[in-house]
Amino acid sequence: MSTGKKAKPTYFNAILGVALVLFLLGVLGWLLINGRALSRAFKEDLEISVDFHDNTTDANVNKLRKILDQQAFVRQTKIITKEEAVKMENQVEGTNIVDFLGYNPLFTSVALRLHEEYVNKDSLDKIKKFILQSNVVRDVTWPNVVVDQMNSNFQKIGIILGGISIVLLIVVIFLIDNTVRLAMFSSRFLIKTMQMVGATQSFITRPFDTRALINGLISGVIAVVALWMLMSFAVKQLPVLSLLNDSMLLGVLELGMILLGIIISLVSPHRSVVKYLKMHVDDLY
């Protein structure tokens, strides 16, 4: 009985310890997911301008737009007339360029928004060559510097966060393993006693494995609830975060946290029980 009483607070501490490291891992995973969503939002918000020659008819503009709408790389299209382009330019510049120049120097265009996987230099160059095959298209332009810097920065951020994730995962596994093994230390004499009275290894390990599975599940659920509380608080402070959350990826992250807690919590005590079964009684002291 005394062994069981001593084990209870140790298991409680183990559950909290595992929940804490799973929570930290979950926070990093959430940051990675938000970073991925933020990257997608920036890329899919980038506009590619397809400018037409001045003598292009509205029918030809609409015809090309329909062709572009059918392409796999296109997410959204919008026709911007010469008059709409001037209004937009006047708002940016703060002056009326038609009054200043005496004519409208802008062109009718189609603003393209692409799927994120196509927003890179190689894909954009291929898309430009494809569109320029049309003799009604004057030019295809996009902010080159923005694309290059955006891809470079997101790649660097992804590498850094990925590296931190790997390191933290290793640390988490190590901490969980040590925490659970400490919880098993107080049960070493009980394990050995059961062996000495003739209990089989499977019979001895079964209750510990069951308890470990339950503890791991509890730790995972605690970590997930804590993560949800943190995310809810963050969304209240920055409502824009709600637009970045990917429900499917968040679900995978939470399921992964619970499974990791169960697996590590299950493997560590099983190893400890087997280790104590192989040890001599004198070595347990």
C-alpha positions in Angstrom: 0.0 0.0 0.0 2.8 2.4 0.9 4.3 1.9 -2.6 1.0 2.8 -4.3 0.7 6.0 -2.1 4.2 7.1 -3.0 3.6 6.4 -6.7 0.5 8.6 -6.9 2.1 12.0 -6.5 4.9 10.9 -8.8 2.4 9.9 -11.5 0.6 13.3 -11.0 3.9 15.1 -11.5 4.7 12.9 -14.6 1.3 13.8 -16.1 1.8 17.5 -15.6 5.4 17.3 -16.9 4.4 15.4 -20.0 1.5 17.9 -20.6 3.8 20.8 -20.3 6.4 19.7 -22.8 3.6 18.6 -25.2 2.0 22.0 -24.8 5.3 23.7 -25.7 5.6 21.5 -28.8 2.0 22.3 -29.7 2.7 26.0 -29.5 5.6 25.7 -31.9 3.5 23.6 -34.2 0.8 26.2 -34.1 3.3 28.9 -35.0 4.5 26.7 -37.9 0.9 26.3 -39.1 0.2 30.1 -38.9 3.4 30.8 -40.7 2.4 28.4 -43.5 -1.1 30.0 -43.7 0.5 33.5 -43.6 2.8 32.5 -46.5 -0.2 31.2 -48.5 -2.2 34.4 -47.8 0.6 36.7 -49.0 1.3 34.7 -52.1 -2.4 34.3 -53.1 -3.0 38.0 -52.5 -0.2 39.0 -55.0 -1.6 40.4 -58.3 -0.2 39.7 -61.7 -1.1 42.4 -64.3 -1.9 41.3 -67.9 -1.9 44.5 -69.9 -3.6 44.8 -73.3 -2.8 46.8 -76.4 -4.8 50.0 -76.7 -6.8 48.7 -79.7 -7.9 45.5 -78.0 -11.7 45.1 -78.0 -13.7 44.2 -75.0 -14.7 41.0 -76.7 -11.0 39.9 -77.0 -10.3 41.0 -73.4 -13.2 38.8 -72.1 -12.2 36.0 -74.4 -8.6 35.9 -72.9 -10.0 36.2 -69.4 -12.1 33.1 -70.0 -9.1 31.2 -71.2 -7.1 32.3 -68.2 -9.9 31.2 -65.8 -9.5 27.7 -67.2 -5.8 27.5 -66.3 -4.7 25.4 -63.3 -2.5 28.2 -62.0 -5.2 30.8 -61.9 -7.2 31.3 -58.6 -9.0 34.5 -59.5 -9.3 37.1 -62.4 -10.6 40.6 -62.6 -10.8 43.0 -65.5 -9.5 46.5 -64.8 -10.5 49.1 -67.5 -8.4 52.1 -68.4 -10.8 54.3 -66.5 -10.6 52.1 -63.4 -6.8 52.0 -63.6 -6.7 55.8 -63.7 -8.9 56.2 -60.6 -6.7 53.7 -58.8 -3.5 55.5 -59.9 -4.9 58.9 -58.9 -5.7 57.6 -55.4 -2.2 56.3 -55.0 -0.4 59.4 -56.5 -2.9 62.0 -55.1 -3.0 63.8 -58.4 -5.0 63.5 -61.7 -2.5 62.1 -64.2 -5.0 62.6 -67.1 -5.2 66.3 -66.4 -1.5 66.5 -66.0 -0.6 64.6 -69.2 -3.7 65.4 -71.3 -4.4 61.7 -72.0 -4.8 58.4 -70.2 -1.5 56.5 -70.4 -2.7 53.4 -68.7 -4.1 50.2 -70.3 -7.0 47.8 -69.8 -5.7 44.8 -67.9 -6.6 41.6 -66.2 -5.5 41.2 -62.6 -4.5 37.6 -61.9 -4.3 36.0 -58.5 -2.5 32.7 -58.6 -2.5 29.6 -56.4 0.4 29.8 -53.9 2.5 27.0 -55.5 2.8 29.1 -58.7 4.1 32.2 -57.0 7.8 31.8 -57.6 10.2 33.0 -60.2 10.3 29.9 -62.4 6.5 29.4 -62.5 5.9 33.1 -63.1 8.3 33.2 -66.0 6.5 30.2 -67.6 3.1 31.8 -67.0 4.3 35.1 -68.6 5.6 33.2 -71.7 2.3 31.4 -72.0 0.2 34.6 -71.8 2.4 36.5 -74.2 1.5 34.0 -76.9 -1.6 36.1 -77.3 -1.2 39.0 -79.8 -3.6 41.2 -77.8 -1.3 41.2 -74.7 1.1 44.0 -74.4 3.0 42.9 -71.2 2.7 40.7 -68.1 4.1 42.3 -64.9 4.4 41.6 -61.2 6.4 43.1 -58.3 9.6 41.0 -58.9 11.4 42.3 -55.7 8.4 41.4 -53.6 8.2 37.9 -54.9 11.9 37.2 -54.5 12.1 38.6 -51.0 8.9 37.0 -49.9 10.0 33.5 -51.0 13.4 34.0 -49.6 12.1 35.2 -46.2 9.5 32.5 -45.8 12.0 29.9 -46.8 14.5 31.1 -44.1 11.7 31.3 -41.5 10.6 27.8 -42.4 14.1 26.4 -42.1 14.6 28.1 -38.7 11.3 27.0 -37.3 11.8 23.5 -38.7 15.2 23.3 -37.0 13.7 24.5 -33.7 10.9 21.9 -34.0 13.4 19.0 -34.5 15.5 20.1 -31.5 12.4 20.7 -29.3 11.0 17.3 -30.3 14.2 15.6 -29.3 14.2 17.5 -26.0 10.5 16.7 -25.4 11.1 12.9 -26.0 14.1 13.0 -23.6 12.2 14.9 -20.9 9.1 12.8 -21.1 11.2 9.6 -21.0 13.0 10.8 -17.9 9.9 12.0 -16.2 8.0 8.8 -16.7 11.0 6.7 -15.7 11.2 8.6 -12.4 7.5 7.8 -11.8 8.3 4.1 -12.2 11.3 4.2 -9.8 9.0 4.1 -6.7 7.4 0.9 -8.0 10.6 -1.1 -8.6 10.3 -3.2 -5.4 6.6 -4.1 -6.3 7.7 -5.1 -9.8 10.5 -7.4 -8.4 8.2 -8.8 -5.7 5.6 -9.8 -8.3 8.3 -11.5 -10.4 9.7 -13.4 -7.3 6.2 -14.9 -6.6 5.9 -16.3 -10.1 4.1 -13.6 -12.1 4.9 -13.5 -15.8 6.4 -10.5 -17.6 3.2 -9.8 -19.5 1.1 -10.0 -16.3 3.5 -7.6 -14.5 3.7 -5.1 -17.4 0.0 -5.0 -18.3 -1.3 -2.8 -15.4 1.7 -0.4 -15.8 1.2 -0.2 -19.6 -2.6 0.5 -19.0 -1.8 3.2 -16.5 0.8 4.7 -18.8 -1.7 4.8 -21.7 -4.3 6.6 -19.5 -1.7 9.0 -18.2 -0.4 9.8 -21.7 -4.0 10.4 -22.9 -4.7 12.7 -19.9 -1.4 14.6 -20.6 -2.3 15.0 -24.3 -5.8 16.2 -23.5 -4.5 18.7 -20.9 -1.9 20.0 -23.5 -4.5 20.3 -26.2 -6.9 22.2 -23.9 -4.1 24.6 -22.8 -3.2 25.2 -26.5 -6.8 26.0 -27.3 -7.0 28.4 -24.4 -3.8 30.1 -25.7 -5.1 30.2 -29.3 -8.5 31.7 -28.1 -6.7 34.4 -26.1 -4.4 35.2 -29.1 -7.4 35.4 -31.5 -9.1 37.8 -29.1 -6.0 40.0 -29.1 -5.4 39.7 -32.9 -8.6 38.7 -34.7 -6.7 38.4 -38.0 -5.3 35.1 -36.6 -8.7 33.5 -37.0 -8.3 33.9 -40.8 -4.9 32.1 -40.8 -5.9 29.0 -38.8 -6.1 25.8 -40.8 -8.7 23.6 -39.1 -7.4 20.4 -40.7 -3.7 21.1 -39.8 -4.7 22.1 -36.3 -6.7 18.9 -35.9 -3.6 16.9 -37.1 -1.4 18.8 -34.6 -3.7 18.1 -31.7 -4.1 14.5 -32.6 -0.3 14.3 -32.9 0.2 15.8 -29.5 -2.1 13.2 -27.9 -0.6 10.3 -29.8 3.0 11.4 -28.9 2.0 11.7 -25.2 0.5 8.2 -25.3 3.4 6.6 -27.2 6.2 8.1 -25.1 4.2 7.5 -21.9 3.7 3.9 -22.9 7.2 3.1 -24.1 9.1 4.6 -21.2 7.4 2.6 -18.3 7.4 -0.6 -20.3 11.2 -0.3 -20.7 11.5 0.5 -17.0 9.5 -2.5 -15.9 11.6 -4.8 -18.2 14.8 -3.2 -16.8 13.7 -3.8 -13.2 12.7 -7.4 -14.0 16.2 -8.1 -15.3 18.0 -6.4 -12.3 19.2 -8.3 -9.2 17.3 -7.4 -6.0 20.4 -5.9 -4.5 20.8 -3.5 -7.4 17.3 -2.0 -6.7 18.6 -0.2 -3.6 
